[in-house]
């Protein structure tokens, strides 16, 4: 088991207790933070496991706008290397993971459209 820790920014369903329990077997501790120059849109989810875990057909997706007035609010969670791998599976192929800097100065992984 890897002891390496990662910061993960969630702006959507990973903030739900039931999704955290389903994916990690525990509730995550996190702090609120903001990401500038992004806005939220919706993405239709078709993966049966993700639909069951979240209970939602449409999930938010963060889009880079480069507009300084756009902000996405969410939570930065500290997770393990293994949990990050599980998160990649949960986010399916419609998303890709990138590292971004947040208003707090922290860096964290965030999921954006695969096409960006």
N, C-alpha and C positions, 0 to 999 in steps of 0.2 A: 504494500500500500504506500503510495507516494505521500510525503508530508508537505510537498510544495503547495503554497496557497496562491490563489488568484482572486482578483477583484472582478466581479461580474455586475454589470449594470442591467437592471430589469426595469422596463417601462410598461410591462404587460402582465401576462398570466403567471410568470414565475414569481410574482408578488403574492399570489394566492396560496394560502396555507395548504389546501388540498393538493395543489400541483407540486409544492415543495415536498410534502410527505410522499407522494407518488414517485417523484424522481430521485429524492435524496434520503428518504426514510427519516427525515428530521425537518424541523422548522429552522430557517436561516435567520441569523441576526444581520441587520443591515442599517445603513444610514441613508437618509434622503440626500439626493444630489440632483444637479441639473446639467444638461448637455446643450450647449449653444449651437446655433446654425443647423439645427435639425427640427423636423416637424413629424407628427405621427400621421400615418395613413392606415388603411385596413388591408389585410391579406386573407383570402379565403383558404382555410386549412382543409385538406382532404385526408390526411393521415388518421386512421381510425383510433390509434392509441393516444395521439395528441388530443383528438376531439373528446375522447372519453375522459382523459385527465383534466382538461380545462373546462369542459362543458360548453365550449364556445366554438362556433363555426368560423368566425372572423377574429383574427388576432391583430393587435396593433403591429405596425412595422415602422421603424424610424428611417426617415429619408433625409439625406444631406441636402440642405438648401443653400448654404453659404450666406444666408440672410441673418444678420446679427440680431434681429428682433425675434427670430424663431428659437424656441426652447422646448426641450422635452424634459419633463419631470419624472423621476423614478427613484429607485433605491439601489445603492451599491452594496452587494453582499460579498462576504469573504467565503470562498469555497475551496475545496481541495482539487488537486489535479484530476482525480477520478470523477469527482462531481462535475468538473468542466467537460469531461468526455461524455458524461451522461446528458449534460445540457446540450451538447452538439447533436446528440441523437434526438432529443426532444424538439429542438428547433428545426429539424428536418432539412431537406435540400433547398427549400425556398429562401433560407437565410444563410448568411455567412458571418463569421465572427471576425471583428477587427478591434484593435486597441485604440481608444480615444482618451483625450484629456477632458476633465470635467471642471465645473465652476469652482469646486473645492480645491482644485489642483491635483486631485488623485487621478491616476490612470486606471482604466477598467476595460474589460472586454464588453463589447456591445454587439448585438446581432442586427444586421442591416440586410437589405435585399441582395440576393445572390447576384443580381445583374449590375450592382454598383462596382 
